[in-house]
Amino acid sequence: MEVTFALSFLVVISGTFLPLLAVVYQERLTVEEEVKALEALEAETYHYLTGTAGQKRDPSIRREDTGGGLIKFCSQWTGVNGRDYEKCLYAAR
């Protein structure tokens, strides 16, 4: 009787926490993706400001002229968690 109760308790606990751990893991991977995107945006902005933008451009980053001397660098992606993200940085020369 105790073994059956322990096994059923283990199944219930596993069934509860494993999906939660999967969601937490996906969110952690999404945060890592966001950090990588922001690092790439920062590098692209830095290369633009220093005048070395022609070397190795990241194809996932788009550049827009917003007027008034501002350039907008944006990156869009779909995260591991299935949500769409967009991060932008502005640079003025």
C-alpha positions in Angstrom: 0.0 0.0 0.0 2.8 2.4 0.9 4.6 1.7 -2.3 1.5 2.4 -4.4 1.0 5.7 -2.6 4.6 6.7 -3.0 4.6 5.9 -6.7 1.4 7.8 -7.3 2.7 10.7 -5.3 5.9 10.7 -7.4 3.9 10.6 -10.6 1.7 13.5 -9.5 4.7 15.6 -8.5 6.6 14.8 -11.7 3.5 15.6 -13.8 3.3 19.0 -12.0 6.9 20.1 -12.0 8.3 18.8 -15.3 6.0 21.1 -17.5 7.0 24.0 -15.3 10.7 23.2 -15.7 10.3 23.1 -19.4 8.7 26.5 -19.5 11.4 28.0 -17.3 14.1 26.4 -19.6 12.5 28.0 -22.7 12.3 31.4 -21.0 16.0 31.1 -20.1 16.9 30.3 -23.7 14.9 33.2 -24.8 16.7 35.6 -22.5 20.0 34.3 -23.9 18.7 35.0 -27.4 17.8 38.5 -26.4 21.3 39.1 -24.9 22.9 37.9 -28.1 20.6 40.1 -30.2 21.5 43.2 -28.1 25.2 42.4 -28.3 24.9 42.2 -32.1 23.0 45.5 -32.2 25.5 47.2 -30.0 28.4 45.9 -32.2 26.6 47.1 -35.3 26.0 50.5 -33.8 29.6 50.8 -32.6 30.9 49.9 -36.1 28.6 52.5 -37.6 29.7 55.2 -35.2 33.4 54.4 -35.7 33.1 54.2 -39.5 34.0 50.6 -39.8 30.5 49.4 -40.8 31.5 47.9 -44.1 33.5 45.0 -42.6 31.1 42.2 -41.5 27.4 43.2 -41.3 24.9 41.0 -39.5 22.1 40.2 -41.9 19.5 39.9 -39.1 20.0 43.7 -38.3 18.2 46.3 -40.4 19.2 49.9 -40.5 16.7 52.8 -41.0 17.3 56.5 -41.3 14.8 58.1 -39.0 15.7 61.7 -39.9 17.3 64.4 -37.8 20.7 62.6 -38.0 19.4 59.5 -36.2 19.9 55.9 -37.5 17.8 53.2 -36.0 19.3 49.6 -35.8 16.6 46.9 -35.3 16.7 43.2 -34.9 13.6 40.9 -35.0 13.3 37.3 -34.1 11.0 34.6 -32.8 12.1 33.3 -29.5 12.3 29.7 -28.4 9.2 30.3 -26.4 7.3 31.1 -29.7 6.9 34.9 -29.1 8.0 37.6 -31.5 10.6 40.0 -30.3 12.1 43.3 -31.6 14.9 45.3 -30.1 16.2 48.6 -31.5 19.1 51.0 -30.8 19.5 54.5 -32.1 22.8 56.2 -33.1 23.6 59.8 -34.0 26.7 60.8 -35.7 
